Amino acid sequence: MQKAAVKDQRRRDPEVRTRTRPLAEHNLLNDSLAYFIRRAQVRCDTELARYLEPGISPARLAALATIGANPGISQSALGSLLNIASPSVVKVVDDLESRGLLERGPGPSSDRRVYAIRLTENGTTELRRYNEAVKRFEEKIASDLTKTERQQLISLLKRVAATSGTGES
């Protein structure tokens, strides 16, 4: 009689059915590195937005920080470093320029199509402020990690990010 009740409960409750009959093969919801990296990224992007002003997305912040670390960088080099396509780089640079955070100037070559991008004084000030906001944000999201675990996670993610995509598919 008890077996029949469990069977009936499994039929009515998909969560029980899933929980009691795990797949034998690789389970994306439990064993996938890519799945958990993506979930962490979504959480980070959502939480980080609360620490930044509207319109400054994590992507724009990354562009601002990259330009701050590489004054005079070209748009194409910025796109390469951030792994984003040229049309997207133009949109990001246009937006940050309209906010008064960066400026385009002539590049080091004689090619007038190549601009050197630099932070404005306001951009430098805002980047410092964003760096402080990111510190507070990271303290929150990493609050369950020790300092050693946090450093280990960063090190492991750097290795995953740097892994060549030339493996078998």
TAVEN-V400432 format. One record per run of one state. SS is the DSSP state (A for helix, B for strand, O for the rest). FROM is the first residue (numbers start at 1). LEN is the number of residues. Records with the same first field share a line. If there is no record, write none. Layout:
# TAVEN-V400432
SS=FROM-LEN  FROM-LEN
This chain:
# TAVEN-V400432
O=1-1  13-1  21-7  32-1  50-8  70-3  74-1  83-3  99-3  107-8  120-1  142-5  163-7
A=2-11  14-7  28-4  33-17  58-12  75-8  86-13  121-21  147-16
B=73-1  102-5  115-5
